[in-house]
Amino acid sequence: MIFLVPKWLGSKSAVPPEEFLAAIGEAAKIGRWDDPDRVQIAALKLPDPAKSFYNTCSELHTEDTTGQKFKSVFRERFKDVHIDQYHFRRLQMARQD
């Protein structure tokens, strides 16, 4: 089931973290992964720069790290800082060549 989870780059051009986290959740249901497995597999699917963040984030390397904690930390770190108007303006300015 691990093949169902795409790698997530953590860059601005990557898919939103919610899509990555949702893929982990869905694969975990199908594979009946427990919480530590979910966190471990998510970590395996992180190339740089997201992997660098994971490796240096001490709160994700404790015995009581849960899948929910992992999601919470990643949502906070990789949240979109642009307001809706920014995205709307970019959509309006988009051109098809």
N, CA, C and O atoms as CSV, one atom per row, in Angstrom:
chain,resi,resn,atom,element,x,y,z
A,1,MET,N,N,0.797,-1.206,0.000
A,1,MET,CA,C,0.000,0.000,0.000
A,1,MET,C,C,0.839,1.270,0.000
A,1,MET,O,O,0.340,2.353,-0.306
A,2,ILE,N,N,2.096,1.132,0.339
A,2,ILE,CA,C,2.960,2.316,0.410
A,2,ILE,C,C,3.080,2.991,-0.956
A,2,ILE,O,O,3.302,4.200,-1.026
A,3,PHE,N,N,2.938,2.241,-2.026
A,3,PHE,CA,C,3.034,2.818,-3.371
A,3,PHE,C,C,1.888,3.785,-3.661
A,3,PHE,O,O,1.983,4.577,-4.599
A,4,LEU,N,N,0.812,3.740,-2.883
A,4,LEU,CA,C,-0.309,4.656,-3.072
A,4,LEU,C,C,-0.004,6.070,-2.577
A,4,LEU,O,O,-0.699,7.022,-2.932
A,5,VAL,N,N,1.035,6.198,-1.759
A,5,VAL,CA,C,1.384,7.500,-1.195
A,5,VAL,C,C,2.460,8.142,-2.064
A,5,VAL,O,O,3.565,7.609,-2.168
A,6,PRO,N,N,2.153,9.283,-2.691
A,6,PRO,CA,C,3.163,9.949,-3.526
A,6,PRO,C,C,4.196,10.656,-2.659
A,6,PRO,O,O,3.921,11.012,-1.513
A,7,LYS,N,N,5.378,10.853,-3.213
A,7,LYS,CA,C,6.368,11.671,-2.511
A,7,LYS,C,C,5.851,13.101,-2.471
A,7,LYS,O,O,5.160,13.549,-3.387
A,8,TRP,N,N,6.190,13.811,-1.405
A,8,TRP,CA,C,5.756,15.200,-1.281
A,8,TRP,C,C,6.968,16.074,-1.034
A,8,TRP,O,O,7.692,15.872,-0.060
A,9,LEU,N,N,7.198,17.052,-1.915
A,9,LEU,CA,C,8.414,17.847,-1.873
A,9,LEU,C,C,8.413,18.948,-0.822
A,9,LEU,O,O,9.472,19.321,-0.319
A,10,GLY,N,N,7.262,19.463,-0.492
A,10,GLY,CA,C,7.224,20.552,0.479
A,10,GLY,C,C,7.568,21.898,-0.117
A,10,GLY,O,O,7.756,22.870,0.616
A,11,SER,N,N,7.653,21.973,-1.430
A,11,SER,CA,C,7.972,23.238,-2.092
A,11,SER,C,C,6.690,23.944,-2.507
A,11,SER,O,O,5.601,23.374,-2.436
A,12,LYS,N,N,6.832,25.178,-2.935
A,12,LYS,CA,C,5.660,25.950,-3.357
A,12,LYS,C,C,4.979,25.332,-4.574
A,12,LYS,O,O,3.770,25.480,-4.753
A,13,SER,N,N,5.747,24.645,-5.404
A,13,SER,CA,C,5.170,24.053,-6.608
A,13,SER,C,C,4.580,22.661,-6.352
A,13,SER,O,O,3.967,22.075,-7.244
A,14,ALA,N,N,4.761,22.141,-5.156
A,14,ALA,CA,C,4.239,20.809,-4.830
A,14,ALA,C,C,2.738,20.875,-4.594
A,14,ALA,O,O,2.169,21.950,-4.408
A,15,VAL,N,N,2.115,19.719,-4.605
A,15,VAL,CA,C,0.691,19.671,-4.268
A,15,VAL,C,C,0.532,20.142,-2.823
A,15,VAL,O,O,1.476,20.047,-2.039
A,16,PRO,N,N,-0.629,20.640,-2.467
A,16,PRO,CA,C,-0.833,21.089,-1.088
A,16,PRO,C,C,-0.597,19.952,-0.095
A,16,PRO,O,O,-0.836,18.787,-0.416
A,17,PRO,N,N,-0.133,20.283,1.100
A,17,PRO,CA,C,0.129,19.229,2.090
A,17,PRO,C,C,-1.122,18.415,2.415
A,17,PRO,O,O,-1.021,17.244,2.782
A,18,GLU,N,N,-2.287,19.022,2.282
A,18,GLU,CA,C,-3.532,18.299,2.569
A,18,GLU,C,C,-3.704,17.098,1.647
A,18,GLU,O,O,-4.210,16.060,2.072
A,19,GLU,N,N,-3.289,17.230,0.394
A,19,GLU,CA,C,-3.400,16.105,-0.539
A,19,GLU,C,C,-2.457,14.976,-0.137
A,19,GLU,O,O,-2.823,13.802,-0.195
A,20,PHE,N,N,-1.249,15.335,0.268
A,20,PHE,CA,C,-0.275,14.349,0.731
A,20,PHE,C,C,-0.790,13.645,1.982
A,20,PHE,O,O,-0.749,12.418,2.071
A,21,LEU,N,N,-1.273,14.423,2.947
A,21,LEU,CA,C,-1.769,13.855,4.202
A,21,LEU,C,C,-3.012,12.991,3.968
A,21,LEU,O,O,-3.190,11.967,4.629
A,22,ALA,N,N,-3.861,13.397,3.037
A,22,ALA,CA,C,-5.046,12.605,2.706
A,22,ALA,C,C,-4.650,11.271,2.077
A,22,ALA,O,O,-5.255,10.239,2.369
A,23,ALA,N,N,-3.639,11.292,1.217
A,23,ALA,CA,C,-3.165,10.055,0.586
A,23,ALA,C,C,-2.640,9.089,1.644
A,23,ALA,O,O,-2.876,7.884,1.560
A,24,ILE,N,N,-1.933,9.612,2.633
A,24,ILE,CA,C,-1.443,8.762,3.720
A,24,ILE,C,C,-2.623,8.168,4.487
A,24,ILE,O,O,-2.632,6.976,4.794
A,25,GLY,N,N,-3.613,8.996,4.792
A,25,GLY,CA,C,-4.787,8.528,5.521
A,25,GLY,C,C,-5.535,7.441,4.783
A,25,GLY,O,O,-5.941,6.446,5.383
A,26,GLU,N,N,-5.722,7.620,3.486
A,26,GLU,CA,C,-6.442,6.623,2.687
A,26,GLU,C,C,-5.657,5.320,2.585
A,26,GLU,O,O,-6.226,4.239,2.736
A,27,ALA,N,N,-4.362,5.417,2.331
A,27,ALA,CA,C,-3.539,4.206,2.244
A,27,ALA,C,C,-3.487,3.500,3.601
A,27,ALA,O,O,-3.452,2.271,3.655
A,28,ALA,N,N,-3.480,4.262,4.691
A,28,ALA,CA,C,-3.458,3.687,6.035
A,28,ALA,C,C,-4.735,2.900,6.316
A,28,ALA,O,O,-4.693,1.842,6.944
A,29,LYS,N,N,-5.860,3.414,5.852
A,29,LYS,CA,C,-7.129,2.683,6.030
A,29,LYS,C,C,-7.098,1.361,5.271
A,29,LYS,O,O,-7.444,0.310,5.810
A,30,ILE,N,N,-6.677,1.434,4.010
A,30,ILE,CA,C,-6.644,0.229,3.175
A,30,ILE,C,C,-5.653,-0.786,3.741
A,30,ILE,O,O,-5.950,-1.978,3.821
A,31,GLY,N,N,-4.472,-0.302,4.134
A,31,GLY,CA,C,-3.428,-1.188,4.635
A,31,GLY,C,C,-3.543,-1.530,6.104
A,31,GLY,O,O,-2.771,-2.337,6.623
A,32,ARG,N,N,-4.506,-0.919,6.778
A,32,ARG,CA,C,-4.705,-1.133,8.214
A,32,ARG,C,C,-3.437,-0.857,9.015
A,32,ARG,O,O,-3.050,-1.620,9.900
A,33,TRP,N,N,-2.798,0.281,8.665
A,33,TRP,CA,C,-1.592,0.678,9.377
A,33,TRP,C,C,-1.965,1.244,10.731
A,33,TRP,O,O,-2.997,1.900,10.875
A,34,ASP,N,N,-1.122,0.989,11.728
A,34,ASP,CA,C,-1.330,1.642,13.013
A,34,ASP,C,C,-0.649,3.013,12.971
A,34,ASP,O,O,0.023,3.351,11.997
A,35,ASP,N,N,-0.829,3.781,14.017
A,35,ASP,CA,C,-0.346,5.165,14.016
A,35,ASP,C,C,1.174,5.288,13.815
A,35,ASP,O,O,1.603,6.113,13.008
A,36,PRO,N,N,1.996,4.508,14.510
A,36,PRO,CA,C,3.447,4.617,14.259
A,36,PRO,C,C,3.829,4.280,12.813
A,36,PRO,O,O,4.735,4.895,12.250
A,37,ASP,N,N,3.142,3.310,12.216
A,37,ASP,CA,C,3.404,2.975,10.810
A,37,ASP,C,C,3.072,4.154,9.905
A,37,ASP,O,O,3.807,4.461,8.966
A,38,ARG,N,N,1.959,4.807,10.199
A,38,ARG,CA,C,1.515,5.952,9.402
A,38,ARG,C,C,2.579,7.053,9.403
A,38,ARG,O,O,2.898,7.616,8.356
A,39,VAL,N,N,3.118,7.352,10.575
A,39,VAL,CA,C,4.150,8.394,10.697
A,39,VAL,C,C,5.421,7.961,9.976
A,39,VAL,O,O,6.024,8.756,9.255
A,40,GLN,N,N,5.834,6.707,10.164
A,40,GLN,CA,C,7.054,6.214,9.525
A,40,GLN,C,C,6.959,6.240,8.008
A,40,GLN,O,O,7.906,6.648,7.335
A,41,ILE,N,N,5.844,5.816,7.469
A,41,ILE,CA,C,5.672,5.813,6.015
A,41,ILE,C,C,5.622,7.232,5.465
A,41,ILE,O,O,6.184,7.512,4.406
A,42,ALA,N,N,4.947,8.131,6.187
A,42,ALA,CA,C,4.927,9.536,5.768
A,42,ALA,C,C,6.347,10.087,5.709
A,42,ALA,O,O,6.708,10.790,4.765
A,43,ALA,N,N,7.144,9.768,6.714
A,43,ALA,CA,C,8.532,10.255,6.744
A,43,ALA,C,C,9.342,9.683,5.582
A,43,ALA,O,O,10.194,10.371,5.021
A,44,LEU,N,N,9.082,8.442,5.223
A,44,LEU,CA,C,9.806,7.830,4.104
A,44,LEU,C,C,9.468,8.476,2.765
A,44,LEU,O,O,10.264,8.417,1.827
A,45,LYS,N,N,8.307,9.085,2.672
A,45,LYS,CA,C,7.855,9.693,1.421
A,45,LYS,C,C,8.228,11.171,1.311
A,45,LYS,O,O,7.718,11.873,0.438
A,46,LEU,N,N,9.099,11.641,2.176
A,46,LEU,CA,C,9.495,13.050,2.163
A,46,LEU,C,C,10.900,13.228,1.602
A,46,LEU,O,O,11.871,12.927,2.297
A,47,PRO,N,N,11.041,13.704,0.379
A,47,PRO,CA,C,12.369,14.093,-0.099
A,47,PRO,C,C,12.680,15.510,0.386
A,47,PRO,O,O,11.817,16.161,0.975
A,48,ASP,N,N,13.882,15.987,0.150
A,48,ASP,CA,C,14.228,17.361,0.554
A,48,ASP,C,C,13.358,18.346,-0.182
A,48,ASP,O,O,13.008,18.077,-1.330
A,49,PRO,N,N,12.988,19.461,0.393
A,49,PRO,CA,C,13.322,20.036,1.695
A,49,PRO,C,C,12.435,19.572,2.842
A,49,PRO,O,O,12.747,19.828,4.005
A,50,ALA,N,N,11.333,18.894,2.532
A,50,ALA,CA,C,10.436,18.439,3.593
A,50,ALA,C,C,11.133,17.437,4.508
A,50,ALA,O,O,10.886,17.430,5.714
A,51,LYS,N,N,11.989,16.602,3.962
A,51,LYS,CA,C,12.727,15.617,4.772
A,51,LYS,C,C,13.655,16.323,5.747
A,51,LYS,O,O,13.793,15.900,6.895
A,52,SER,N,N,14.290,17.396,5.295
A,52,SER,CA,C,15.170,18.169,6.182
A,52,SER,C,C,14.385,18.740,7.350
A,52,SER,O,O,14.850,18.717,8.490
A,53,PHE,N,N,13.198,19.249,7.066
A,53,PHE,CA,C,12.357,19.771,8.144
A,53,PHE,C,C,12.008,18.651,9.119
A,53,PHE,O,O,12.123,18.825,10.333
A,54,TYR,N,N,11.588,17.519,8.602
A,54,TYR,CA,C,11.218,16.390,9.463
A,54,TYR,C,C,12.402,15.960,10.333
A,54,TYR,O,O,12.244,15.748,11.535
A,55,ASN,N,N,13.573,15.833,9.733
A,55,ASN,CA,C,14.751,15.373,10.466
A,55,ASN,C,C,15.161,16.325,11.587
A,55,ASN,O,O,15.714,15.891,12.598
A,56,THR,N,N,14.898,17.604,11.418
A,56,THR,CA,C,15.320,18.581,12.428
A,56,THR,C,C,14.213,18.977,13.398
A,56,THR,O,O,14.462,19.740,14.332
A,57,CYS,N,N,13.018,18.482,13.201
A,57,CYS,CA,C,11.889,18.820,14.072
A,57,CYS,C,C,11.841,17.842,15.250
A,57,CYS,O,O,11.361,16.717,15.111
A,58,SER,N,N,12.333,18.270,16.384
A,58,SER,CA,C,12.444,17.379,17.545
A,58,SER,C,C,11.090,16.883,18.041
A,58,SER,O,O,11.005,15.774,18.570
A,59,GLU,N,N,10.038,17.668,17.887
A,59,GLU,CA,C,8.739,17.223,18.391
A,59,GLU,C,C,8.153,16.060,17.595
A,59,GLU,O,O,7.203,15.420,18.046
A,60,LEU,N,N,8.709,15.782,16.421
A,60,LEU,CA,C,8.247,14.637,15.636
A,60,LEU,C,C,9.063,13.376,15.891
A,60,LEU,O,O,8.817,12.335,15.282
A,61,HIS,N,N,10.033,13.475,16.793
A,61,HIS,CA,C,10.901,12.327,17.088
A,61,HIS,C,C,10.800,11.902,18.543
A,61,HIS,O,O,11.792,11.499,19.150
A,62,THR,N,N,9.607,11.993,19.097
A,62,THR,CA,C,9.381,11.540,20.469
A,62,THR,C,C,8.588,10.239,20.437
A,62,THR,O,O,8.003,9.880,19.415
A,63,GLU,N,N,8.577,9.549,21.550
A,63,GLU,CA,C,7.854,8.278,21.646
A,63,GLU,C,C,6.356,8.445,21.424
A,63,GLU,O,O,5.702,7.538,20.909
A,64,ASP,N,N,5.813,9.587,21.805
A,64,ASP,CA,C,4.367,9.787,21.722
A,64,ASP,C,C,3.915,10.510,20.461
A,64,ASP,O,O,2.801,11.030,20.416
A,65,THR,N,N,4.762,10.549,19.439
A,65,THR,CA,C,4.371,11.179,18.180
A,65,THR,C,C,3.280,10.343,17.513
A,65,THR,O,O,3.444,9.144,17.288
A,66,THR,N,N,2.183,10.993,17.210
A,66,THR,CA,C,1.049,10.317,16.573
A,66,THR,C,C,0.881,10.835,15.149
A,66,THR,O,O,1.505,11.818,14.746
A,67,GLY,N,N,0.036,10.159,14.409
A,67,GLY,CA,C,-0.280,10.624,13.059
A,67,GLY,C,C,-0.921,12.001,13.095
A,67,GLY,O,O,-0.661,12.834,12.227
A,68,GLN,N,N,-1.764,12.245,14.103
A,68,GLN,CA,C,-2.411,13.544,14.245
A,68,GLN,C,C,-1.379,14.637,14.530
A,68,GLN,O,O,-1.482,15.743,13.999
A,69,LYS,N,N,-0.387,14.329,15.363
A,69,LYS,CA,C,0.684,15.292,15.666
A,69,LYS,C,C,1.483,15.590,14.398
A,69,LYS,O,O,1.807,16.743,14.114
A,70,PHE,N,N,1.794,14.544,13.644
A,70,PHE,CA,C,2.516,14.713,12.384
A,70,PHE,C,C,1.749,15.657,11.460
A,70,PHE,O,O,2.320,16.599,10.910
A,71,LYS,N,N,0.444,15.396,11.292
A,71,LYS,CA,C,-0.387,16.245,10.428
A,71,LYS,C,C,-0.406,17.684,10.922
A,71,LYS,O,O,-0.270,18.619,10.132
A,72,SER,N,N,-0.569,17.857,12.191
A,72,SER,CA,C,-0.648,19.194,12.768
A,72,SER,C,C,0.636,19.987,12.525
A,72,SER,O,O,0.585,21.146,12.114
A,73,VAL,N,N,1.772,19.370,12.776
A,73,VAL,CA,C,3.066,20.040,12.598
A,73,VAL,C,C,3.304,20.373,11.129
A,73,VAL,O,O,3.759,21.472,10.811
A,74,PHE,N,N,3.000,19.439,10.233
A,74,PHE,CA,C,3.215,19.694,8.806
A,74,PHE,C,C,2.248,20.731,8.252
A,74,PHE,O,O,2.627,21.542,7.407
A,75,ARG,N,N,1.027,20.711,8.709
A,75,ARG,CA,C,0.077,21.746,8.266
A,75,ARG,C,C,0.557,23.125,8.668
A,75,ARG,O,O,0.491,24.067,7.879
A,76,GLU,N,N,1.038,23.244,9.893
A,76,GLU,CA,C,1.502,24.543,10.381
A,76,GLU,C,C,2.750,25.008,9.628
A,76,GLU,O,O,2.845,26.175,9.245
A,77,ARG,N,N,3.691,24.114,9.418
A,77,ARG,CA,C,4.954,24.491,8.774
A,77,ARG,C,C,4.772,24.807,7.289
A,77,ARG,O,O,5.403,25.732,6.778
A,78,PHE,N,N,3.932,24.064,6.600
A,78,PHE,CA,C,3.812,24.210,5.159
A,78,PHE,C,C,2.485,24.828,4.726
A,78,PHE,O,O,2.048,24.635,3.592
A,79,LYS,N,N,1.850,25.565,5.623
A,79,LYS,CA,C,0.581,26.190,5.259
A,79,LYS,C,C,0.801,27.290,4.224
A,79,LYS,O,O,1.874,27.888,4.136
A,80,ASP,N,N,-0.227,27.528,3.464
A,80,ASP,CA,C,-0.188,28.567,2.436
A,80,ASP,C,C,-0.337,29.918,3.119
A,80,ASP,O,O,-1.336,30.168,3.795
A,81,VAL,N,N,0.640,30.782,2.949
A,81,VAL,CA,C,0.611,32.078,3.616
A,81,VAL,C,C,-0.078,33.153,2.778
A,81,VAL,O,O,-0.236,34.288,3.229
A,82,HIS,N,N,-0.484,32.802,1.574
A,82,HIS,CA,C,-1.167,33.765,0.722
A,82,HIS,C,C,-2.658,33.811,1.052
A,82,HIS,O,O,-3.268,32.796,1.387
A,83,ILE,N,N,-3.219,34.990,0.952
A,83,ILE,CA,C,-4.651,35.135,1.176
A,83,ILE,C,C,-5.408,34.749,-0.088
A,83,ILE,O,O,-4.821,34.642,-1.164
A,84,ASP,N,N,-6.700,34.542,0.046
A,84,ASP,CA,C,-7.515,34.112,-1.092
A,84,ASP,C,C,-7.456,35.091,-2.257
A,84,ASP,O,O,-7.497,34.677,-3.416
A,85,GLN,N,N,-7.360,36.379,-1.964
A,85,GLN,CA,C,-7.289,37.383,-3.034
A,85,GLN,C,C,-6.066,37.173,-3.913
A,85,GLN,O,O,-6.137,37.373,-5.126
A,86,TYR,N,N,-4.957,36.775,-3.326
A,86,TYR,CA,C,-3.746,36.508,-4.084
A,86,TYR,C,C,-4.003,35.408,-5.119
A,86,TYR,O,O,-3.653,35.553,-6.290
A,87,HIS,N,N,-4.611,34.323,-4.677
A,87,HIS,CA,C,-4.879,33.202,-5.584
A,87,HIS,C,C,-5.904,33.585,-6.650
A,87,HIS,O,O,-5.786,33.178,-7.806
A,88,PHE,N,N,-6.900,34.362,-6.258
A,88,PHE,CA,C,-7.897,34.813,-7.224
A,88,PHE,C,C,-7.248,35.689,-8.295
A,88,PHE,O,O,-7.547,35.556,-9.481
A,89,ARG,N,N,-6.362,36.581,-7.868
A,89,ARG,CA,C,-5.671,37.462,-8.810
A,89,ARG,C,C,-4.796,36.651,-9.757
A,89,ARG,O,O,-4.751,36.940,-10.952
A,90,ARG,N,N,-4.110,35.655,-9.251
A,90,ARG,CA,C,-3.269,34.812,-10.111
A,90,ARG,C,C,-4.117,34.041,-11.119
A,90,ARG,O,O,-3.718,33.850,-12.268
A,91,LEU,N,N,-5.276,33.608,-10.677
A,91,LEU,CA,C,-6.182,32.908,-11.579
A,91,LEU,C,C,-6.668,33.822,-12.692
A,91,LEU,O,O,-6.756,33.410,-13.849
A,92,GLN,N,N,-6.984,35.065,-12.341
A,92,GLN,CA,C,-7.433,36.027,-13.343
A,92,GLN,C,C,-6.347,36.364,-14.341
A,92,GLN,O,O,-6.636,36.610,-15.512
A,93,MET,N,N,-5.108,36.379,-13.899
A,93,MET,CA,C,-3.986,36.756,-14.757
A,93,MET,C,C,-3.453,35.589,-15.586
A,93,MET,O,O,-2.606,35.780,-16.459
A,94,ALA,N,N,-3.943,34.395,-15.315
A,94,ALA,CA,C,-3.434,33.216,-16.022
A,94,ALA,C,C,-3.801,33.303,-17.505
A,94,ALA,O,O,-4.892,33.733,-17.880
A,95,ARG,N,N,-2.836,32.875,-18.334
A,95,ARG,CA,C,-3.056,32.844,-19.766
A,95,ARG,C,C,-2.685,31.473,-20.298
A,95,ARG,O,O,-1.767,30.819,-19.802
A,96,GLN,N,N,-3.398,31.064,-21.290
A,96,GLN,CA,C,-3.068,29.816,-21.942
A,96,GLN,C,C,-2.337,30.137,-23.226
A,96,GLN,O,O,-2.821,30.909,-24.054
A,97,ASP,N,N,-1.173,29.544,-23.385
A,97,ASP,CA,C,-0.367,29.803,-24.590
A,97,ASP,C,C,-0.625,28.792,-25.654
A,97,ASP,O,O,-0.031,28.862,-26.730
